Amino acid sequence: MVRGMAGIAVIGSGNIGATIGAAWRRAGHDVAFASRSPEPPDTVAIPDAIAGAEVVLLAVPGAAVPQLLADHGAALDGRVVIDATNDIGGERLNHADVYAESAPGARFVRAFNTLGFELFENPSIGGDVADLFWCGPEDAGVEQLISDVGLRPVRVGDIDAVEVVDGACRLWLTLVFRQGRPRRLAFRMLQD
Ligand SMILES: NC(=O)c1ccc[n+]([C@@H]2O[C@H](COP(=O)([O-])OP(=O)(O)OC[C@H]3O[C@@H](n4cnc5c(N)ncnc54)[C@H](OP(=O)(O)O)[C@@H]3O)[C@@H](O)[C@H]2O)c1
């Protein structure tokens, strides 16, 4: 369980990593950005970032996840690993099939993959805060990390609900890329 301010490693500092990492820094977390070509102090090597972290955000191309986990899976032992990646051209959006095999000691979370990064920069539209559907262990401190980005967390279940969460991503991709709706498009859950 992550209590209070967390040490967070962000692997991949493109649109998603840079945006979410910056929001976590603004919220007071200790964030290290990792790169394959580190340029300290802005970015550090992936093993160094993981070593100092309780939480690791995966924000690399989805197709790179199996190799990344094969290379660094053992170092993820005991960490909460938030997988925000989508393998858009792949058979499935996630590579959850390799979690247990490559990083058996990590606690995997599926989050931040269902909306465009523009929403993570500014998570409200017309005064309404966007919901973020996620799954993974309930006691891993993830709802706080989602709230710290300014979104309202909606937990769908344990990590075995990954395909349900990814369904929200497929809905977003369809509305935005097939129908041409704006990328600043989000979902709200209504309930009594
Ligand atoms: N863009 C969105 O709105 C959005 C929304 C939801 C989810 N996602 C998902 O989030 C992930 C990141 O998206 P993005 O838009 O931030 O991508 P991006 O801007 O292209 O950044 C990806 C980063 O990953 C690193 N990287 C590239 N190839 C790699 C490899 N083979 N192994 C390890 N690291 C590698 C690069 O950093 P270095 O070269 O410094 O290592 C790069 O900065 C993708 O899986 C995407 O599908 C994106």
The ligand as a Gaussian input file, in Angstrom:
#p B3LYP/6-31G(d) Opt

LIG

0 1
 N       -1.141000       9.532000     -26.228000
 C       -2.288000       9.252000     -25.596000
 O       -3.220000      10.067000     -25.538000
 C       -2.430000       7.926000     -24.879000
 C       -3.555000       7.708000     -24.079000
 C       -3.691000       6.514000     -23.358000
 C       -2.687000       5.550000     -23.455000
 N       -1.612000       5.777000     -24.274000
 C       -0.580000       4.747000     -24.353000
 O        0.511000       5.182000     -23.544000
 C        1.743000       4.747000     -24.119000
 C        2.629000       5.951000     -24.355000
 O        1.984000       6.815000     -25.274000
 P        2.617000       8.234000     -25.627000
 O        1.623000       8.928000     -26.475000
 O        3.116000       8.889000     -24.383000
 O        3.862000       7.764000     -26.530000
 P        5.176000       8.571000     -26.920000
 O        4.890000      10.039000     -26.813000
 O        5.635000       8.017000     -28.211000
 O        6.213000       8.193000     -25.766000
 C        6.620000       6.876000     -25.548000
 C        7.930000       6.876000     -24.782000
 O        8.319000       5.514000     -24.618000
 C        9.739000       5.367000     -24.777000
 N        9.946000       4.231000     -25.677000
 C        9.745000       4.191000     -27.022000
 N        9.997000       2.967000     -27.496000
 C       10.388000       2.211000     -26.423000
 C       10.820000       0.857000     -26.272000
 N       10.902000       0.043000     -27.326000
 N       11.123000       0.423000     -25.015000
 C       11.045000       1.252000     -23.949000
 N       10.663000       2.555000     -24.043000
 C       10.342000       3.015000     -25.263000
 C       10.281000       6.670000     -25.365000
 O       11.201000       7.213000     -24.415000
 P       12.783000       7.062000     -24.546000
 O       13.111000       7.063000     -26.023000
 O       13.275000       8.271000     -23.827000
 O       13.143000       5.792000     -23.847000
 C        9.049000       7.588000     -25.487000
 O        9.236000       8.827000     -24.857000
 C        1.378000       3.985000     -25.416000
 O        1.321000       2.625000     -25.137000
 C       -0.007000       4.535000     -25.748000
 O       -0.784000       3.616000     -26.498000
 C       -1.454000       6.944000     -24.964000

